[in-house]
Amino acid sequence: MSIRVAIVDDQALMRDGFSMILDAQPDIEVVGDAGDGRLGVELCRRTRPDVVLMDIRMPALDGIEATRLIAADPDLQTKVLVLTTFDLDEYVYSALRAGASGYLLKDTPAKELVTAVRVIAQGEALLSPSVTRRLIEHFANEPAEPAAVAPSLPDDLTDREREALELLAHGLSNREIAAGMYIGEATAKTHVSRLLTKLGVRDRVQAVVLAYETGLVRPGAGIKSHDPPMPGGNRG
């Protein structure tokens, strides 16, 4: 099945350019575009895309508020890929809080744009480990909104799931998590999948945000060392 994509940007040339690139792919279908956030939300509710490319600075309703509305809609499974002009733009942090699954620079090469859409559609992490650390550590240092209630982790998380979340929060891939937990890569993928379900989050990026918000991982802290399993033991 093809990946359904919507494009929300106030610049017509950007919308046309992204559409040409994505529509040329055999597994991607652009289902529509909009010139501001309000129309973008309506577009997503009408067409229900898998991924929406979302600009930030737009008239009527900016990309952050549009992202918040899309992420909060229980009838939508659309993942938001934020478009920004500047690397680590301050607005990106607000977009992640609002529920974005990742971000992309507008000058990204066409090949990377296509890859990013596929990655986001699969629910995988878009951000590289180094960018994840920089981004989330900045995010974690930002003061929380006054009315916000501090989140907490589910009581039924196992020690192994907490361990996986800690490694995930440092931007590690499934392969690196497997190495850190002394388990197979397939088992690590299963741990991550179950973890996302228990946390009630859409993807890895939101799990990372939650890990910092709850204090499981703190900015600047390294990865804790974990002892390997005892011979004959089963820690998977």
Disulfide bonds with the S-S distance in Angstrom:
none
